[in-house]
Amino acid sequence: MACAKHFEPCRLWWTDAAQEIHGTFVSEVSSRLAGITGLQASITFQPVTKSFLQRSVDSGGNPQGIDVLKAPFFWMVENWTCSNASDDGAVQAAADAITADINALLAQKPYSATYLYMDDAGKGQRVFQSYPAANLRKLKLIRTKYDPLRIYTNLLVGGYKVADV
């Protein structure tokens, strides 16, 4: 990817990626969830710049192993709400299918990446599995050092836990 050195090609792949993701999202929401009352479905594109990533590295780490030289990136967040709790299962199933379809689309493109941002990851997504093995080992050592009794691992419900990988 030439994006780190040339603004124009980078701008174009961002535009292409955003348009393809948006088009897939809108099309699939319309077809899969047309009958859901009070549905609100949206996507948010959040830029991740080279300088943002470099500051992370400079201040002590990059546990996700994101290649700064390939920046900029963006991550996409899907947002889902509906009026009736009885529709939650259908919305979750559609959200999972739409996410899988977007990921499959991106896997065929040169701008695909595997990193999942923990704060925005959805239920069932494998966040820590996208980290480099060496970084994951380091995180596990930190967890062992600061939580030897496994309080944050075992007593807090839900969430992504490095010890479970």
Buried (B, 14 or more C-beta within 10 A) or exposed (E): BEBBEEEEEBEEBBEEBBEBBBEBBEEBBEEBBEEBEEBEBEBEEEEBEBEBBBEBEEEEEBBBBBEBEBBBBBBBBBEBEBEEEEBEEBBBEBBBEBBEBBEEBBEEEEBEBEBBBEEBBBEEBEBBEBBEEEBBEBBBEEBEEEBEEEEEBEEEEEEBBBBEE
